[in-house]
Amino acid sequence: MKQLFFVAVGVVIGFAVAHRVANTPGGARFFADVNARTKAFTGAVADGYRSREAELRTDV
């Protein structure tokens, strides 16, 4: 139970720090870059999934 408390406190502190950092110009650029990379990664995964699904459908 004690470990769960420390995890929760860490998450709250992390969100508070991220919010402060996001309000700076450098932080905003950093989070915009992270967001763009995340979207590119999820797009690549989705494209790969669709490609493989189409491949499997033609084999049946």
Residue pairs with C-beta under 8 A, 6 or more apart in sequence:
18 31
20 27
21 27
21 30
21 31
22 28
22 31
